[in-house]
Amino acid sequence: MSSNEPGQPPIGGAGAWSCDLPTPSVALAIGAHPDDVEFGAGGTLAKWAADGCIVHHLICTDGSKGTWDVDADLPALVERRRHEQREAARRLSGECAGDVRFLSAVDGELDPTVEHRIEIVRAIRDLRPDVVLGHDPWKRYRLHPDHRAAGLLTCDAVVAARDPHFFPGVGPAHHRPSHLFLFEADEPDHVEDVAASVDRKLAALHAHESQFESTMHAADDAELAAFDERVTARLAELGAPHGVRLAEVFKRISDL
């Protein structure tokens, strides 16, 4: 897998790295599309959920561009992708699966507007996560506009949610998360060991059946198995510089 595929950061990286955050009580993962969270942070979220963390999802777009079928029924695709995202969340987190929320912006047309930021602020103040996870909006050469916009919205909403004078009356009291983890990060500096949770990451990705052809290039069982091998090999590449068998890596911001 290349660093410009879904959820993929570069290998290695300079400077000091942290490893394996103590399990938070609540996490909120924010993705541009259904399946982005599973690609970028599925193993980490599954690991935390197995240790009791409540894992919430917020998906910014409706996923309506996620097909190569020029005659597709797009409203039906939107509903299907919502169902797939809920199932993926269940497979990742089991009894610790929390809310799955949708902003429902049109796929490919997400903008970092104040209106969208307010809805993410509302979610942060409602759900009160210890850790927020989202796209790195500063990833160089990231072509997909929704990934950039979702990352900016996430970062901007974390700032606004923590301050009582930003958007007063939106949600309950202001809330300051302890950590922000950015996946597919341009300069990662934190590693999470996901060897024990890779099977649930893959199972959650398999919930996104509408994406087998377009995103996963898995038109049959053999190609799906090859996809699993590519994902696992990539996790091994990410972990190798840190002595970890399988890893997901993030830019960690803890001075919030």
N, C-alpha and C positions, 0 to 999 in steps of 0.2 A: 504494500500500500504506500502511496506517496504522501508527502506532507500536505498536499492540497486536497486530499480526499476527506470525507466527512470525519470530523473529530480529531484530525491528525496533526500533532505538533512535530517539530523537528526532533531528531535524535540527539541525546546528550545535552550539552549546554554548559556554559562557563559559570563560575562562581559557586557560592555555597548553596546547598540544597537542603531542604527539610524533608522529613519522611514520616508518613503515617500519622496523620492528625488523630488525636484521641477521638473516639466516636462521639459525634455531636448528638444532641437530643432531637433536633429538628433540622432538616435540610430542605432547601427550595432550589430546584434545578430549572433553569429557564432556557428553552431552546427556540430557535427560529422556526423549526418545522417538527412535526412528528418524526421521530427517530433520531434527531440530533443529540438529545440527551443520552440516549443509549450508546451511540457511537462515542461520544466524548467523555462520558463519566459513568457509564452503566456498571462497570465493575466496582468502582468506588461506592456508588450508592447501594448496590446489592450487599457489599461488605458491611457498610454501616447499618443497613436495615437488619441484617442477620444479628447484629449486636444491639438492636432495639431502637435505632434511629427512625423517626417518622420521616418519610420521604415524600415531598410534594413536587408536582410538576406544573409548570406554566409554559404553554406553547403559544408562540406569538402569531403564527400565520395558520391559514386553513388547509395548507397542503394541497391546494387545488391544481398546482402545476406538476404534481408528482406522478406523471404518466407519459408514456410515449404514444399512447393511443390518440390519434387525432380526432376520433369520434367518441371519445369518452364522455360519459355522463358525469360532469364535474360536480354537481350537487351531491350525487351519490358517492363520488370519490371523497368529498369532504367528510361525509358521515362515516364512511368506511375508515378513514384515517383517524377520526376521533375514537372510534371503537378500538382500532389497533393501538392507539396511544394508551388508552385505559388498560387494555390487556397487557401491554408492555410494562406499565407501572406495576400491575399486579404480579407479573412474573419476576420483576426485579425485587420487589419489597415484601411480597406476601402480606402477612397481617399488619405490617408496618407501612403499607401503602397509604398515602394520605390523599389530599385533593389532587385532581387533575383539572387545571383551569386553561381556558382558551381565550386569547385575545381576538382571534378570528380575523386578523388583517388578511387581505388578499395575498396569496402566495406570490412572491416576486415584487410586491409593492409595499412592503413594510417600510415605514419611515419613523425615525426617532422623534415623534411628536410629543408635545406636552401631554396630550390626551392619553396616549399609550403609556407614557411614563407614570401618569397618575394611577392607571390600573395596576401597574406593577408595584407602585408604592402601596396601594391598597392591599395587594396580596402579601407583601412583606410585613405590613403592620397587622394584618389579620392572622397570618400563619406564624409569625415571630420566629423565623429560622435562626439557628446559630451560624449556619453556613449557607451562603448563596452561591450557586454555580451557574456559569453562563459562558457564552462565546467571548473570546478575546477580540475586541473590536479593532485592535491595532495590529492584527496579523498581516504582515506584508504580503501583498499580491493575492489576498483573498478576493476572489472574483464575485462570489455570490453576495448581492447587496443585502439580502435578509440577514445573513450572518453578521455582517458589520453593524446593521441597524439594531439587531437584537442585543449585541454586545454593548453598544452605546446605551440602549435603554436600560439594560441591567445595571451598568455602572452608575448611570445618572439616578436611577431609582434607589439604589443603595444609599447614595448621598442624601436624597430627599427624604427617604423613609426615616432616617436617623434624627432628623431635625424637626422640632415641633413647629417651626415657623414656615416650613415648606408644606404647602397644601394642608392647612389646618382643616380638620373635619373629615379628611379622607382616612377612612379606617379608624380603628381605635387609637390608643396612644402611640406616639412615635416609637420606633424600634431600631436599635443599632445591632446588626449582626456582628459576630466576632471575626468572621473570615469571609473573604470573597475568593473563590476558586475560578479561574478562567481556563476553559479547556480549548483545545486546538491552539494553544498559546504560542506566540512568536518567541518568547523568552521564558520558558518554563523554569521553575525553581523549586518545585515540590513534587515528590513521587509517592504514589500510593501502591502498595503491594496488592494485586488483585488475583493472585494465583488461586485462591480458594473460592473466588466468586465469578470466575470467567464463564462457567457454564450458565449462570443466570444472566450474565450480560448477553451471551449468544442467544439464549432462549428469548430474552426480551427483544432482541433484534429480529428474531424469527417471527415475532408477533406482527411485524410490519410487512405482511404478505404482499400488499399492493406495491411495495418497493423492490421486490425480488428482481424484476427484470431491469428496471431503470437504474437503481442505486447499487444493488448488490450483485448485479450481473449473474443472477442465479435462476435460470429458467427451468432447472430440473434438480433432482436430489443430488446428483453428482456435483453440479455447479454450486449448490448451497453448501455442500461439504467443503468445497474448495474455498468458498467465501469464509467459512469458519476457520479454515487453516490460515488464510491471509490475515484475518483479524488477530488470531492467536500469535502468529509470527510477528506481527507488528507490536503487540504487547511485550513480546520477548525482546525485540529490538529496543524498545523504550526502557525496559528494566535492566538490560545488560550493563550499561555504564554505572549502575548503582548497586550491582550485586543482587538484583531482584529478578526472580524467574519471569514473572509477568507483571507489568506495571501500566498504570495510567499516570500521566504527568500533567501538571497545571502551573499556571502563574498564581502564586498565593499572595494575597494582599490581606494583611491582618491588622494594619493600622487604620481602622475605619472610624 
